Amino acid sequence: MLIDGHGREVNYLRISVTERCNFRCQYCMPEKPFSWVPKENLLSFEELFLFVKVAIDGGVTKIRLTGGEPLLREDLDTFIKMINDYKEGLDLALTTNAFLLPEAAQRLKDAGLKRLNISLDSMKEDVAAKIAGKDVLAKVFEGIDKALEVGLKVKINMVPLKGVNDDEIL
């Protein structure tokens, strides 16, 4: 079992598979000059999997894949399958903005993904576009619908921004 510096058991692993994102949300990645890590410098899924195996063997039972936008790594389902094949029954989840889910949801489910945390910062088209830097809401809703259709569990996350979307907090 992995133990942290305070003597607590660690059973959770969060892996950022890319820093890239297809949105430019005000709170995370606003439009400004910056440079991406070149793709050839990203760890391959085989390299990441070496770390995942050590973590699982050390007692990790929950794995969350994040980014940036993890679905920009088009073969993400291959990585999910590698993890699921190594140890079935893990709580394997993905944090996504759902924009690419209409095309990816079935592949992710088939690979062994269980849950999604979806970032949805507004239910209003104009506000969602203002936050994300482009029109996104219809495609995000399509992604959520597809995820539910294929049987993935969905949790919605929102970042409240004062004066922008704080009137939508339930």
C-alpha positions in Angstrom: 0.0 0.0 0.0 1.2 3.5 -0.8 1.4 5.8 2.2 1.6 9.6 2.0 3.7 11.9 4.1 0.9 12.1 6.8 0.7 8.3 7.1 -2.5 8.0 5.1 -3.1 5.2 2.6 -3.2 6.4 -1.0 -5.6 4.6 -3.3 -6.1 7.3 -5.9 -4.1 8.2 -9.0 -4.7 11.2 -11.3 -2.9 11.2 -14.6 -2.8 14.2 -17.0 -2.3 12.6 -20.4 -1.9 16.0 -22.2 -1.9 19.7 -21.5 -3.6 20.5 -24.8 -7.2 21.6 -24.9 -9.7 22.4 -27.7 -11.3 25.1 -25.4 -9.8 28.3 -24.2 -11.7 28.7 -20.9 -11.1 32.0 -19.1 -10.2 30.2 -15.8 -7.9 27.6 -17.2 -6.3 28.4 -20.6 -7.2 31.9 -21.9 -6.0 33.0 -25.3 -2.5 34.3 -24.8 0.9 33.5 -26.2 2.1 30.1 -24.9 3.7 27.1 -26.4 2.6 23.5 -26.2 4.9 20.7 -25.2 5.8 19.1 -28.5 3.9 15.8 -29.1 7.1 13.9 -29.3 7.9 15.0 -25.7 4.7 13.7 -24.2 5.0 10.4 -22.5 3.7 7.5 -24.6 0.9 5.4 -23.2 3.4 2.6 -22.7 5.6 4.9 -20.6 2.6 6.1 -18.6 1.4 2.5 -18.1 4.7 1.6 -16.4 3.8 4.1 -13.7 0.2 3.0 -13.6 1.2 -0.6 -13.0 3.4 0.4 -10.0 0.6 2.4 -8.6 -2.0 -0.4 -9.0 0.5 -2.9 -7.5 0.9 -0.5 -4.6 -2.8 -0.5 -3.9 -4.3 2.2 -6.1 -7.9 1.3 -6.9 -9.2 4.6 -8.4 -7.7 6.2 -11.5 -8.7 9.5 -13.1 -7.5 10.5 -16.5 -7.3 14.3 -17.1 -5.7 16.9 -19.2 -6.0 19.5 -20.8 -8.6 17.6 -22.8 -7.6 13.9 -22.7 -9.7 13.1 -25.7 -7.3 15.0 -27.9 -5.1 11.9 -27.6 -7.1 10.0 -30.2 -6.0 6.6 -29.0 -7.0 7.2 -25.4 -9.2 4.1 -25.5 -6.1 2.0 -26.1 -4.6 3.3 -22.8 -7.8 2.7 -21.0 -7.9 -0.9 -22.3 -4.3 -1.4 -21.2 -5.2 -0.3 -17.6 -8.5 -2.3 -17.6 -6.8 -5.5 -18.9 -4.1 -5.2 -16.2 -6.6 -5.1 -13.4 -10.4 -5.3 -13.9 -12.7 -3.7 -11.4 -10.7 -0.4 -11.0 -12.7 2.8 -10.6 -11.6 4.2 -13.9 -12.8 7.7 -14.8 -12.1 10.5 -17.2 -12.5 14.3 -16.9 -13.5 15.9 -20.2 -15.3 18.8 -21.7 -17.4 16.3 -23.7 -16.9 18.1 -27.0 -15.3 15.0 -28.6 -17.5 12.5 -26.8 -20.1 11.9 -29.6 -17.4 10.1 -31.6 -15.5 8.6 -28.6 -18.0 7.5 -26.0 -18.6 4.0 -27.3 -14.9 3.3 -27.8 -14.2 4.5 -24.2 -16.9 2.3 -22.8 -15.8 -0.7 -24.7 -12.2 -0.2 -23.5 -13.4 -0.3 -19.8 -14.1 3.3 -18.8 -16.7 3.5 -16.1 -17.3 7.2 -15.4 -17.0 10.7 -16.7 -16.6 14.0 -15.0 -17.8 16.5 -17.5 -17.0 20.2 -17.4 -20.2 22.2 -18.1 -19.8 25.8 -17.0 -23.1 27.2 -18.4 -26.5 26.0 -19.7 -26.7 29.2 -21.8 -25.2 29.2 -25.3 -23.8 32.7 -25.2 -22.3 32.3 -21.7 -20.8 28.9 -22.5 -19.2 30.4 -25.7 -17.8 33.3 -23.7 -16.2 31.0 -21.1 -14.9 28.4 -23.6 -13.8 30.9 -26.3 -16.1 29.3 -29.0 -19.6 27.9 -29.5 -19.6 24.6 -27.6 -22.9 23.9 -25.9 -24.7 21.9 -28.5 -21.8 19.6 -29.0 -21.2 19.2 -25.3 -24.9 18.2 -24.8 -24.5 15.8 -27.7 -21.5 14.3 -25.9 -23.4 14.0 -22.6 -26.3 12.3 -24.4 -24.0 9.8 -26.1 -22.2 9.0 -22.9 -25.4 8.2 -21.2 -26.7 6.3 -24.2 -23.7 3.9 -24.1 -24.0 3.4 -20.3 -21.3 5.6 -18.9 -22.0 7.3 -15.5 -21.8 11.0 -15.8 -21.0 13.7 -13.2 -21.2 17.4 -14.1 -18.6 19.9 -12.9 -19.0 23.7 -13.1 -16.5 26.5 -12.3 -18.6 29.4 -11.0 -17.3 32.8 -12.3 -18.5 35.9 -10.5 -20.7 38.0 -12.8 -20.4 35.4 -15.7 -22.2 32.2 -14.7 -22.8 32.5 -11.0 -26.5 33.1 -11.6 -26.7 29.4 -12.8 -25.6 27.8 -9.5 -28.3 25.5 -8.2 
